[in-house]
Amino acid sequence: MEIDTFYYQLDTSNYTFAVYKPENATYHFQRTKPDSNNNNLLMSVVAAFTSKAPEHIVGTSVSNGKKKIYPTDAETAYCLIIGEDVKIESLNQNRNISIEKAVKQKGDYFQQMHLVENGQPKSCEIFKNRSTFRRALAQKEGQTHIVETLDRMTIDDFVEVLINLGYEQAIYLDMGSWSEGWYRDSEDKIVKIGNNWRSSHLQTNWLVIHKNISMK
């Protein structure tokens, strides 16, 4: 796992970012809490939103081919994962086809807010002008990364930085009080990430990165 930490100046403010770049690895979406003692796991973060009590994943999801359907509030995009392929699309583009593909091929699918599409910003009004820590699944040049700001910022500023960094597609990953995550460092130690874990005990879903053993 390559991790880039850097400063980025936007207008008159400086922000710190971390970009997680897995190599020889695959993404998976799951509804059971990942075991950090599993040495084949490189990283775990929150993916889809979780509803208010009784807690459930917001929107339709598929994990290892198993589908669950719950109402969608304001989500505008989905992430489809089949094997090593990760696709981010607007919710109005081939949604049903992608869900059935995930079911038939034992893949994964979840819904979230669209941040960047073809290098252009997507409207994300549910966050208004609130400043908080941000995290996204983002793609450029055929690579899929997890991008996280280590400072509070608005969603519009976060999207602007993603675009300036060259990302062509990006989907939000839940944060706020659901920001708990971790990665495995070069010494095989677990490093916790996220600033607010208050709701972590209610978490319903995770996006994890597995070592791709077949590519060793």
Accessible surface in RSA format (square Angstrom, percent):
REM  Atomic radii and reference values for relative SASA: ProtOr
REM  Chains: A
REM  Algorithm: Lee & Richards
REM  Probe-radius: 1.40
REM  Slices: 20
REM RES _ NUM      All-atoms   Total-Side   Main-Chain    Non-polar    All polar
REM                ABS   REL    ABS   REL    ABS   REL    ABS   REL    ABS   REL
RES MET A   1    62.71  32.5   3.17   2.1  59.54 141.8   4.01   3.4  58.70  77.8
RES GLU A   2    78.28  44.9  70.48  53.3   7.80  18.6  32.88  63.6  45.41  37.1
RES ILE A   3    59.26  33.7  30.96  23.1  28.30  68.2  30.96  22.3  28.30  76.8
RES ASP A   4    45.48  31.9  42.06  41.9   3.42   8.1  15.48  36.4  30.00  29.9
RES THR A   5    87.84  62.5  56.11  56.9  31.73  75.6  40.96  55.0  46.89  70.9
RES PHE A   6    56.86  28.4  50.92  31.5   5.94  15.5  56.86  34.5   0.00   0.0
RES TYR A   7   173.56  81.0 150.14  85.4  23.43  61.0 102.98  77.4  70.59  87.0
RES TYR A   8    45.92  21.4  42.69  24.3   3.23   8.4  31.79  23.9  14.13  17.4
RES GLN A   9   118.81  66.4  94.32  68.9  24.49  58.3  23.49  50.0  95.32  72.3
RES LEU A  10    12.69   7.1   9.65   6.9   3.04   7.6  10.72   7.5   1.97   5.3
RES ASP A  11   122.31  85.7  91.52  91.1  30.79  72.8  36.37  85.6  85.95  85.7
RES THR A  12   132.84  94.5 104.62 106.1  28.22  67.2  77.65 104.3  55.19  83.4
RES SER A  13    46.81  39.6  42.19  56.3   4.63  10.7  14.30  30.5  32.51  45.5
RES ASN A  14   102.59  70.7  77.79  75.2  24.80  59.7  17.57  42.3  85.02  82.2
RES TYR A  15    27.26  12.7  26.98  15.4   0.27   0.7   8.68   6.5  18.58  22.9
RES THR A  16    24.24  17.2  24.24  24.6   0.00   0.0  12.08  16.2  12.16  18.4
RES PHE A  17     0.00   0.0   0.00   0.0   0.00   0.0   0.00   0.0   0.00   0.0
RES ALA A  18     4.02   3.7   4.02   6.2   0.00   0.0   4.02   5.7   0.00   0.0
RES VAL A  19     4.85   3.2   4.85   4.4   0.00   0.0   4.85   4.2   0.00   0.0
RES TYR A  20     5.80   2.7   5.80   3.3   0.00   0.0   0.07   0.1   5.73   7.1
RES LYS A  21    50.49  24.6  50.49  31.0   0.00   0.0  16.57  14.9  33.92  36.1
RES PRO A  22    19.78  14.4   4.28   3.9  15.50  56.3   4.28   3.5  15.50  96.3
RES GLU A  23   112.41  64.5  98.32  74.4  14.09  33.5  36.73  71.0  75.68  61.8
RES ASN A  24    88.36  60.9  73.82  71.3  14.54  35.0  11.32  27.3  77.04  74.5
RES ALA A  25    23.32  21.4   0.34   0.5  22.98  52.3   0.52   0.7  22.80  60.4
RES THR A  26    17.00  12.1  15.17  15.4   1.83   4.4  11.69  15.7   5.31   8.0
RES TYR A  27    10.41   4.9   9.85   5.6   0.57   1.5   9.85   7.4   0.57   0.7
RES HIS A  28    61.21  33.5  61.21  42.5   0.00   0.0  40.07  41.3  21.14  24.6
RES PHE A  29     2.23   1.1   0.00   0.0   2.23   5.8   0.00   0.0   2.23   6.4
RES GLN A  30    35.94  20.1  35.94  26.3   0.00   0.0  13.19  28.1  22.75  17.3
RES ARG A  31    50.10  21.0  32.16  16.4  17.94  42.7  21.00  28.7  29.09  17.6
RES THR A  32    99.54  70.8  95.10  96.4   4.44  10.6  78.92 106.0  20.61  31.2
RES LYS A  33   140.71  68.6 115.73  71.0  24.98  59.5  74.87  67.4  65.85  70.1
RES PRO A  34    13.27   9.7   1.47   1.3  11.80  42.9   3.88   3.2   9.40  58.4
RES ASP A  35    82.64  57.9  73.29  72.9   9.34  22.1  36.14  85.1  46.50  46.4
RES SER A  36    39.47  33.3  34.83  46.5   4.63  10.7   5.39  11.5  34.08  47.7
RES ASN A  37   126.82  87.5 104.62 101.1  22.20  53.5  27.07  65.1  99.75  96.4
RES ASN A  38    58.86  40.6  50.65  48.9   8.21  19.8  15.86  38.2  43.00  41.6
RES ASN A  39    84.51  58.3  80.57  77.9   3.94   9.5  18.82  45.3  65.69  63.5
RES ASN A  40    54.36  37.5  54.27  52.4   0.10   0.2   4.79  11.5  49.57  47.9
RES LEU A  41     6.09   3.4   6.09   4.4   0.00   0.0   6.09   4.3   0.00   0.0
RES LEU A  42    16.25   9.0  16.25  11.6   0.00   0.0  16.25  11.4   0.00   0.0
RES MET A  43     0.40   0.2   0.32   0.2   0.08   0.2   0.40   0.3   0.00   0.0
RES SER A  44     2.99   2.5   2.99   4.0   0.00   0.0   0.00   0.0   2.99   4.2
RES VAL A  45     0.03   0.0   0.03   0.0   0.00   0.0   0.03   0.0   0.00   0.0
RES VAL A  46     3.63   2.4   3.63   3.3   0.00   0.0   3.63   3.2   0.00   0.0
RES ALA A  47     0.00   0.0   0.00   0.0   0.00   0.0   0.00   0.0   0.00   0.0
RES ALA A  48     0.00   0.0   0.00   0.0   0.00   0.0   0.00   0.0   0.00   0.0
RES PHE A  49    32.37  16.2  32.04  19.8   0.33   0.9  32.04  19.4   0.33   0.9
RES THR A  50    15.84  11.3   0.00   0.0  15.84  37.7   0.00   0.0  15.84  23.9
RES SER A  51    21.40  18.1  13.65  18.2   7.75  17.8  19.70  42.0   1.69   2.4
RES LYS A  52   189.83  92.6 173.74 106.6  16.09  38.3 123.71 111.4  66.12  70.4
RES ALA A  53    80.44  74.0  51.71  79.8  28.73  65.4  51.92  73.1  28.53  75.6
RES PRO A  54   117.41  85.6 111.01 101.2   6.40  23.3 116.27  96.0   1.14   7.1
RES GLU A  55    60.80  34.9  36.42  27.6  24.39  58.1   7.54  14.6  53.26  43.5
RES HIS A  56    45.65  24.9  41.81  29.1   3.84   9.8  26.04  26.8  19.61  22.8
RES ILE A  57     6.94   3.9   6.01   4.5   0.92   2.2   6.01   4.3   0.92   2.5
RES VAL A  58     5.81   3.8   5.59   5.1   0.22   0.5   5.59   4.9   0.22   0.6
RES GLY A  59     0.11   0.1   0.00   N/A   0.11   0.1   0.00   0.0   0.11   0.2
RES THR A  60    15.61  11.1  15.31  15.5   0.30   0.7   0.85   1.1  14.76  22.3
RES SER A  61     0.32   0.3   0.32   0.4   0.00   0.0   0.08   0.2   0.24   0.3
RES VAL A  62     0.00   0.0   0.00   0.0   0.00   0.0   0.00   0.0   0.00   0.0
RES SER A  63    14.27  12.1  12.04  16.1   2.24   5.2   2.14   4.6  12.13  17.0
RES ASN A  64    93.18  64.3  89.18  86.2   4.00   9.6  24.70  59.4  68.49  66.2
RES GLY A  65    11.65  14.4   0.00   N/A  11.65  14.4   2.01   5.5   9.64  21.6
RES LYS A  66   147.68  72.0 143.46  88.0   4.22  10.0  90.01  81.0  57.67  61.4
RES LYS A  67    86.59  42.2  56.47  34.6  30.12  71.7  28.14  25.3  58.46  62.3
RES LYS A  68    99.71  48.6  95.20  58.4   4.51  10.7  52.10  46.9  47.62  50.7
RES ILE A  69   119.54  68.0  94.20  70.2  25.34  61.1  94.20  67.8  25.34  68.8
RES TYR A  70    75.81  35.4  70.91  40.3   4.89  12.7  37.97  28.5  37.83  46.6
RES PRO A  71   101.06  73.7  85.79  78.2  15.27  55.5  98.21  81.1   2.85  17.7
RES THR A  72    53.80  38.3  25.63  26.0  28.17  67.1  18.55  24.9  35.25  53.3
RES ASP A  73   115.84  81.1  80.36  80.0  35.48  83.9  30.06  70.7  85.78  85.6
RES ALA A  74    39.45  36.3  26.30  40.6  13.15  29.9  35.92  50.6   3.53   9.3
RES GLU A  75    11.59   6.7   2.75   2.1   8.84  21.0   0.34   0.7  11.25   9.2
RES THR A  76    53.78  38.3  46.88  47.5   6.90  16.4  49.57  66.6   4.21   6.4
RES ALA A  77     0.00   0.0   0.00   0.0   0.00   0.0   0.00   0.0   0.00   0.0
RES TYR A  78     0.84   0.4   0.84   0.5   0.00   0.0   0.00   0.0   0.84   1.0
RES CYS A  79     0.00   0.0   0.00   0.0   0.00   0.0   0.00   0.0   0.00   0.0
RES LEU A  80     4.01   2.2   3.71   2.7   0.30   0.8   3.71   2.6   0.30   0.8
RES ILE A  81     2.15   1.2   1.50   1.1   0.65   1.6   1.50   1.1   0.65   1.8
RES ILE A  82    28.25  16.1  24.05  17.9   4.19  10.1  24.13  17.4   4.12  11.2
RES GLY A  83    49.17  60.6   0.00   N/A  49.17  60.6  38.51 105.7  10.66  23.9
RES GLU A  84   114.10  65.5  84.93  64.3  29.17  69.5  32.94  63.7  81.16  66.3
RES ASP A  85    78.30  54.8  72.65  72.3   5.65  13.4  30.22  71.1  48.08  48.0
RES VAL A  86    16.55  10.9   4.27   3.9  12.28  29.6   4.27   3.7  12.28  33.3
RES LYS A  87    80.07  39.1  77.46  47.5   2.61   6.2  34.70  31.2  45.37  48.3
RES ILE A  88     6.97   4.0   0.00   0.0   6.97  16.8   0.00   0.0   6.97  18.9
RES GLU A  89    43.13  24.8  41.76  31.6   1.37   3.3   3.23   6.2  39.90  32.6
RES SER A  90     8.65   7.3   8.65  11.5   0.00   0.0   7.62  16.2   1.02   1.4
RES LEU A  91    21.01  11.7  19.73  14.1   1.29   3.2  19.94  14.0   1.08   2.9
RES ASN A  92   135.85  93.7  97.28  94.0  38.57  92.9  46.26 111.3  89.59  86.6
RES GLN A  93    72.73  40.7  68.64  50.2   4.09   9.7  23.47  50.0  49.26  37.4
RES ASN A  94    94.65  65.3  79.44  76.8  15.21  36.6  14.53  35.0  80.13  77.4
RES ARG A  95    95.70  40.2  91.79  46.8   3.91   9.3  10.18  13.9  85.52  51.8
RES ASN A  96   106.57  73.5 103.11  99.6   3.46   8.3  29.86  71.9  76.71  74.1
RES ILE A  97   120.64  68.7 115.08  85.7   5.56  13.4 119.30  85.9   1.34   3.6
RES SER A  98     6.95   5.9   6.25   8.3   0.70   1.6   0.70   1.5   6.25   8.8
RES ILE A  99    13.43   7.6  13.43  10.0   0.00   0.0  13.43   9.7   0.00   0.0
RES GLU A 100    72.33  41.5  72.33  54.7   0.00   0.0  38.48  74.4  33.85  27.6
RES LYS A 101    76.66  37.4  71.64  44.0   5.02  11.9  36.00  32.4  40.65  43.3
RES ALA A 102     0.00   0.0   0.00   0.0   0.00   0.0   0.00   0.0   0.00   0.0
RES VAL A 103    46.01  30.3  38.87  35.2   7.14  17.2  38.87  33.8   7.14  19.4
RES LYS A 104   165.80  80.9 131.87  80.9  33.93  80.8  83.08  74.8  82.73  88.1
RES GLN A 105    98.59  55.1  73.12  53.4  25.47  60.6  31.02  66.0  67.57  51.2
RES LYS A 106   148.91  72.6 133.79  82.1  15.12  36.0  84.33  75.9  64.59  68.8
RES GLY A 107     4.58   5.6   0.00   N/A   4.58   5.6   4.58  12.6   0.00   0.0
RES ASP A 108     6.59   4.6   6.59   6.6   0.00   0.0   0.02   0.0   6.57   6.6
RES TYR A 109     0.01   0.0   0.00   0.0   0.01   0.0   0.01   0.0   0.00   0.0
RES PHE A 110     0.02   0.0   0.02   0.0   0.00   0.0   0.02   0.0   0.00   0.0
RES GLN A 111     3.02   1.7   2.52   1.8   0.49   1.2   0.00   0.0   3.02   2.3
RES GLN A 112     0.00   0.0   0.00   0.0   0.00   0.0   0.00   0.0   0.00   0.0
RES MET A 113     3.97   2.1   3.97   2.6   0.00   0.0   3.97   3.4   0.00   0.0
RES HIS A 114     0.22   0.1   0.20   0.1   0.03   0.1   0.20   0.2   0.03   0.0
RES LEU A 115     0.00   0.0   0.00   0.0   0.00   0.0   0.00   0.0   0.00   0.0
RES VAL A 116     0.00   0.0   0.00   0.0   0.00   0.0   0.00   0.0   0.00   0.0
RES GLU A 117    31.69  18.2  29.51  22.3   2.18   5.2   7.69  14.9  23.99  19.6
RES ASN A 118   111.96  77.2  90.08  87.0  21.88  52.7  29.80  71.7  82.16  79.4
RES GLY A 119    20.05  24.7   0.00   N/A  20.05  24.7  14.85  40.8   5.20  11.6
RES GLN A 120   116.23  65.0 116.23  84.9   0.00   0.0  41.68  88.7  74.55  56.5
RES PRO A 121    85.03  62.0  66.94  61.0  18.09  65.7  66.98  55.3  18.05 112.2
RES LYS A 122    68.91  33.6  60.79  37.3   8.12  19.3  23.88  21.5  45.03  48.0
RES SER A 123    84.28  71.2  54.20  72.3  30.08  69.3  55.71 118.6  28.57  40.0
RES CYS A 124     7.68   5.8   1.05   1.2   6.63  15.6   2.12   5.4   5.56   6.0
RES GLU A 125   139.32  80.0 126.29  95.5  13.03  31.0  52.28 101.1  87.03  71.1
RES ILE A 126    77.02  43.8  49.34  36.8  27.68  66.7  57.36  41.3  19.66  53.4
RES PHE A 127    14.15   7.1  12.86   8.0   1.29   3.4  13.31   8.1   0.84   2.4
RES LYS A 128   158.54  77.3 142.90  87.7  15.64  37.2 105.63  95.1  52.91  56.4
RES ASN A 129   125.82  86.8 111.60 107.8  14.22  34.3  29.84  71.8  95.98  92.8
RES ARG A 130   132.56  55.7 121.29  61.8  11.26  26.8  68.31  93.4  64.25  38.9
RES SER A 131    55.59  47.0  40.54  54.1  15.05  34.7  21.60  46.0  33.99  47.6
RES THR A 132    12.96   9.2  12.96  13.1   0.00   0.0   4.18   5.6   8.78  13.3
RES PHE A 133    33.76  16.9  33.76  20.9   0.00   0.0  33.76  20.5   0.00   0.0
RES ARG A 134     0.57   0.2   0.57   0.3   0.00   0.0   0.00   0.0   0.57   0.3
RES ARG A 135     0.00   0.0   0.00   0.0   0.00   0.0   0.00   0.0   0.00   0.0
RES ALA A 136     0.00   0.0   0.00   0.0   0.00   0.0   0.00   0.0   0.00   0.0
RES LEU A 137     0.00   0.0   0.00   0.0   0.00   0.0   0.00   0.0   0.00   0.0
RES ALA A 138     0.00   0.0   0.00   0.0   0.00   0.0   0.00   0.0   0.00   0.0
RES GLN A 139    26.83  15.0  26.83  19.6   0.00   0.0  10.50  22.3  16.33  12.4
RES LYS A 140    47.90  23.4  47.53  29.2   0.37   0.9  16.39  14.7  31.51  33.6
RES GLU A 141   148.14  85.1 116.36  88.0  31.78  75.7  52.12 100.8  96.02  78.4
RES GLY A 142    78.36  96.6   0.00   N/A  78.36  96.6  43.12 118.3  35.24  78.9
RES GLN A 143    99.97  55.9  98.55  72.0   1.42   3.4  25.03  53.3  74.94  56.8
RES THR A 144    21.29  15.1  12.66  12.8   8.63  20.6   4.87   6.5  16.42  24.8
RES HIS A 145    13.14   7.2  13.14   9.1   0.00   0.0   8.20   8.5   4.94   5.7
RES ILE A 146     0.23   0.1   0.23   0.2   0.00   0.0   0.23   0.2   0.00   0.0
RES VAL A 147     0.00   0.0   0.00   0.0   0.00   0.0   0.00   0.0   0.00   0.0
RES GLU A 148     3.27   1.9   3.27   2.5   0.00   0.0   1.57   3.0   1.70   1.4
RES THR A 149     0.41   0.3   0.00   0.0   0.41   1.0   0.00   0.0   0.41   0.6
RES LEU A 150    73.10  40.7  57.75  41.3  15.35  38.6  57.97  40.7  15.13  40.7
RES ASP A 151    48.62  34.1  45.51  45.3   3.11   7.4  13.70  32.3  34.92  34.8
RES ARG A 152   142.62  59.9 128.30  65.4  14.32  34.1  42.07  57.5 100.55  60.9
RES MET A 153     2.29   1.2   0.00   0.0   2.29   5.5   2.29   1.9   0.00   0.0
RES THR A 154    29.70  21.1  29.24  29.6   0.46   1.1  26.07  35.0   3.63   5.5
RES ILE A 155     1.28   0.7   1.28   1.0   0.00   0.0   1.28   0.9   0.00   0.0
RES ASP A 156    93.52  65.5  86.94  86.5   6.58  15.6  28.60  67.3  64.92  64.7
RES ASP A 157    37.15  26.0  37.15  37.0   0.00   0.0   0.03   0.1  37.12  37.0
RES PHE A 158     0.00   0.0   0.00   0.0   0.00   0.0   0.00   0.0   0.00   0.0
RES VAL A 159     6.42   4.2   6.42   5.8   0.00   0.0   6.42   5.6   0.00   0.0
RES GLU A 160    78.31  45.0  74.64  56.5   3.68   8.8  25.63  49.6  52.69  43.0
RES VAL A 161     0.00   0.0   0.00   0.0   0.00   0.0   0.00   0.0   0.00   0.0
RES LEU A 162     0.00   0.0   0.00   0.0   0.00   0.0   0.00   0.0   0.00   0.0
RES ILE A 163    46.35  26.4  37.53  28.0   8.82  21.3  37.53  27.0   8.82  23.9
RES ASN A 164    83.51  57.6  47.17  45.6  36.35  87.5  14.79  35.6  68.72  66.4
RES LEU A 165    42.16  23.5  30.42  21.8  11.73  29.5  34.71  24.4   7.45  20.0
RES GLY A 166    38.33  47.3   0.00   N/A  38.33  47.3  30.75  84.4   7.58  17.0
RES TYR A 167     4.75   2.2   2.89   1.6   1.86   4.8   0.63   0.5   4.12   5.1
RES GLU A 168    78.37  45.0  78.37  59.3   0.00   0.0  30.21  58.4  48.16  39.3
RES GLN A 169    31.62  17.7  31.62  23.1   0.00   0.0  14.17  30.2  17.45  13.2
RES ALA A 170     0.00   0.0   0.00   0.0   0.00   0.0   0.00   0.0   0.00   0.0
RES ILE A 171     0.00   0.0   0.00   0.0   0.00   0.0   0.00   0.0   0.00   0.0
RES TYR A 172     4.53   2.1   4.53   2.6   0.00   0.0   1.29   1.0   3.24   4.0
RES LEU A 173     0.00   0.0   0.00   0.0   0.00   0.0   0.00   0.0   0.00   0.0
RES ASP A 174     9.37   6.6   9.37   9.3   0.00   0.0   0.00   0.0   9.37   9.3
RES MET A 175     3.39   1.8   0.56   0.4   2.83   6.7   1.50   1.3   1.88   2.5
RES GLY A 176    32.33  39.9   0.00   N/A  32.33  39.9  26.26  72.1   6.06  13.6
RES SER A 177    14.28  12.1   9.59  12.8   4.69  10.8   1.28   2.7  13.00  18.2
RES TRP A 178    39.53  15.9  39.13  18.9   0.41   1.0  20.87  11.1  18.67  30.3
RES SER A 179     2.36   2.0   2.36   3.1   0.00   0.0   2.28   4.9   0.08   0.1
RES GLU A 180    28.76  16.5  24.93  18.9   3.83   9.1   9.73  18.8  19.04  15.5
RES GLY A 181     2.15   2.6   0.00   N/A   2.15   2.6   2.15   5.9   0.00   0.0
RES TRP A 182    16.46   6.6  16.46   8.0   0.00   0.0   7.37   3.9   9.10  14.8
RES TYR A 183    33.10  15.5  33.10  18.8   0.00   0.0   3.97   3.0  29.13  35.9
RES ARG A 184    13.68   5.7   8.69   4.4   4.98  11.9   3.19   4.4  10.48   6.4
RES ASP A 185    43.06  30.2  32.21  32.1  10.85  25.6  18.61  43.8  24.44  24.4
RES SER A 186   123.32 104.2  73.82  98.5  49.50 114.0  60.06 127.9  63.26  88.6
RES GLU A 187   122.53  70.3  98.70  74.7  23.83  56.7  42.49  82.2  80.05  65.4
RES ASP A 188    74.05  51.9  59.01  58.7  15.04  35.6  28.48  67.0  45.57  45.4
RES LYS A 189   128.99  62.9 125.13  76.8   3.86   9.2  79.71  71.7  49.28  52.5
RES ILE A 190    59.79  34.0  31.82  23.7  27.97  67.4  31.82  22.9  27.97  75.9
RES VAL A 191    49.69  32.7  46.60  42.2   3.08   7.4  49.69  43.2   0.00   0.0
RES LYS A 192   107.47  52.4  85.06  52.2  22.42  53.4  59.44  53.5  48.03  51.2
RES ILE A 193    18.81  10.7  12.90   9.6   5.92  14.3  18.81  13.5   0.00   0.0
RES GLY A 194    22.99  28.3   0.00   N/A  22.99  28.3   0.09   0.3  22.89  51.3
RES ASN A 195    90.86  62.7  52.82  51.0  38.04  91.6  16.87  40.6  73.99  71.5
RES ASN A 196    52.38  36.1  48.41  46.8   3.97   9.6  18.63  44.8  33.75  32.6
RES TRP A 197    99.73  40.0  84.82  41.1  14.91  35.0  84.89  45.3  14.85  24.1
RES ARG A 198   170.65  71.6 150.36  76.6  20.29  48.3  79.37 108.5  91.28  55.3
RES SER A 199    15.52  13.1  14.74  19.7   0.77   1.8   0.77   1.7  14.74  20.7
RES SER A 200    20.76  17.5  12.37  16.5   8.38  19.3  12.95  27.6   7.81  10.9
RES HIS A 201   148.58  81.2 106.40  74.0  42.18 107.9  93.09  95.9  55.49  64.6
RES LEU A 202    68.90  38.4  61.30  43.9   7.60  19.1  66.25  46.5   2.65   7.1
RES GLN A 203    21.47  12.0   4.14   3.0  17.33  41.3   3.86   8.2  17.61  13.4
RES THR A 204    24.15  17.2  16.23  16.5   7.92  18.9  21.54  28.9   2.61   3.9
RES ASN A 205     0.00   0.0   0.00   0.0   0.00   0.0   0.00   0.0   0.00   0.0
RES TRP A 206    26.09  10.5  26.09  12.6   0.00   0.0  15.60   8.3  10.49  17.0
RES LEU A 207     0.59   0.3   0.00   0.0   0.59   1.5   0.00   0.0   0.59   1.6
RES VAL A 208     0.00   0.0   0.00   0.0   0.00   0.0   0.00   0.0   0.00   0.0
RES ILE A 209     0.26   0.1   0.26   0.2   0.00   0.0   0.26   0.2   0.00   0.0
RES HIS A 210    48.00  26.2  48.00  33.4   0.00   0.0  31.94  32.9  16.06  18.7
RES LYS A 211    60.41  29.5  53.20  32.6   7.21  17.2  22.27  20.0  38.14  40.6
RES ASN A 212    14.00   9.7  10.09   9.7   3.92   9.4   2.70   6.5  11.31  10.9
RES ILE A 213    98.55  56.1  90.15  67.2   8.40  20.2  90.15  64.9   8.40  22.8
RES SER A 214   101.39  85.7  58.67  78.3  42.72  98.4  59.50 126.7  41.88  58.7
RES MET A 215    98.46  51.0  69.74  46.2  28.73  68.4  73.47  62.5  24.99  33.1
RES LYS A 216   173.36  84.6 104.61  64.2  68.75 163.7 105.29  94.8  68.07  72.5
END  Absolute sums over single chains surface
CHAIN  1 A    10594.4       8531.3       2063.1       5142.1       5452.2
END  Absolute sums over all chains
TOTAL         10594.4       8531.3       2063.1       5142.1       5452.2
